[in-house]
Amino acid sequence: QVQLLESGGGLVQAVGSLILSCAASGRTFSSYTMAWFRQAPGKEREFVAAISRSGGYTYYTSSVKGRFTISRDNAKNKVYMQMNSLKPEDTAVYYCAADYLGISGWPPRDNGMPYWGKGTLVTVSS
């Protein structure tokens, strides 16, 4: 199993930037496909970005492509998401999720990710 803890959320003005971090417990972090999802107020949780176990492959939802960058440091058991050019519609609780060996498929699906953090709130003001 793996436990996940997100950090880095906060209040930022539109066109600003934030870096989210997700720290994972355990010794086999490199065996997990990692992903970020988000849930805006009154909306369903949606996929944002994913990164393969080695970090060699990434995938983004179209609305964040070119603005967000997912990365990972397997030596530190961490995954990151650099968020630039933030928009008010990016306001949401952002969740880190993990899938052992990428079993749920690629790109990861919300209902296929067995491990989740508690989330970190990102608020983008206009």
Buried (B, 14 or more C-beta within 10 A) or exposed (E): EBEBBBBBBEEBEEEBEBEBBBBBEBEBBEBBBBBBBBBBEEEEBEBBBBBBBEBEEBBBBEEBEEBBBBBBEBEEBBBBBBBBEBBEEBBBBBBBBBBBEBEBEEBBBBEBBBBBBEBBEBBBEE
